[in-house]
Amino acid sequence: MSTPYRRNMARLSAKIFNNSSPLSVKDETIEKMNSRLLLEPYELDKKFIKYYPPFKEMTLLTRYLRILGVYRDEHLDFKEEIERSQAQRGKMKHIWRPKGDKVA
């Protein structure tokens, strides 16, 4: 083990002669933080500004997988079960139409 005096002298000589000294754990974390601060902020980085999750593609994919029986959408299963049970009891939801609109 080295003494605090020896570590401080090694650090001082490294500063004077531009030698890299072995970094301690605290120094490494400070270096990481400094390197992050030097990066461009996320608010200005175009890959973060222009990114939108592929909602349409994921919705179509999950619907297709549900049809194949690979994916279970429990919420949609629940909604269909409620509609089926209401239809059995004769309590179908009313479909709103404007006045004067006749059903053919």
C-alpha positions in Angstrom: 0.0 0.0 0.0 1.1 3.5 -0.7 0.9 6.3 1.7 -1.2 9.4 1.0 2.1 11.4 0.7 3.4 9.0 -2.0 0.1 9.2 -4.0 0.0 13.0 -3.8 3.7 13.2 -5.0 3.0 10.8 -7.8 0.0 12.9 -8.9 2.0 16.1 -8.7 4.9 14.7 -10.7 2.4 13.4 -13.3 0.9 16.9 -13.6 4.3 18.5 -13.9 5.7 16.1 -16.5 2.3 15.5 -18.3 2.4 11.8 -17.5 -0.9 10.0 -17.0 -1.3 8.8 -13.5 -3.4 5.7 -12.6 -6.9 6.9 -12.0 -8.8 6.0 -8.8 -12.4 5.0 -8.9 -13.6 8.5 -8.1 -11.4 10.0 -10.8 -12.8 7.5 -13.3 -16.4 8.5 -12.5 -15.5 12.2 -12.8 -13.9 11.5 -16.2 -17.0 9.7 -17.3 -19.2 12.6 -16.2 -17.0 15.1 -17.9 -17.1 13.1 -21.1 -20.9 13.0 -21.0 -21.0 16.7 -20.4 -18.9 17.3 -23.5 -21.4 15.4 -25.7 -24.2 17.1 -27.6 -27.3 17.5 -25.4 -30.2 15.1 -26.2 -32.4 18.0 -27.0 -30.2 19.0 -29.9 -29.3 15.5 -31.1 -31.3 14.7 -34.3 -31.5 11.0 -33.7 -33.5 11.7 -30.5 -35.6 14.5 -31.9 -36.7 12.7 -35.1 -37.4 9.3 -33.4 -41.0 8.1 -33.2 -41.8 4.6 -32.2 -43.3 2.5 -35.0 -46.8 2.4 -33.6 -48.6 1.5 -36.8 -46.2 -1.4 -37.7 -46.3 -2.8 -34.1 -50.2 -2.6 -34.1 -50.4 -4.5 -37.4 -47.8 -7.0 -36.3 -49.6 -7.7 -33.0 -53.0 -8.0 -34.8 -51.5 -10.5 -37.3 -49.8 -12.5 -34.5 -53.1 -12.5 -32.6 -54.9 -13.9 -35.7 -52.3 -16.6 -36.0 -52.7 -17.4 -32.3 -49.1 -16.6 -31.3 -49.9 -13.5 -29.3 -52.5 -13.0 -26.6 -54.0 -9.5 -26.2 -55.9 -10.0 -23.0 -57.4 -6.5 -23.0 -58.9 -7.1 -26.5 -60.0 -10.6 -25.5 -61.8 -9.0 -22.5 -63.5 -6.4 -24.6 -64.7 -9.0 -27.1 -66.0 -11.2 -24.2 -68.0 -8.2 -22.8 -69.5 -7.4 -26.2 -70.4 -11.1 -26.7 -72.0 -11.4 -23.3 -74.0 -8.1 -23.8 -75.2 -9.4 -27.2 -76.4 -12.6 -25.6 -78.4 -10.6 -23.0 -79.8 -8.3 -25.8 -78.0 -5.2 -24.5 -76.1 -4.3 -27.6 -74.5 -0.8 -27.7 -76.4 1.8 -29.6 -74.7 3.0 -32.8 -75.2 6.7 -33.0 -76.4 8.1 -36.3 -77.3 11.7 -37.2 -81.0 12.4 -37.5 -82.4 11.9 -41.0 -79.7 9.2 -41.7 -81.6 6.1 -42.7 -80.2 2.6 -42.4 -80.5 0.8 -45.7 
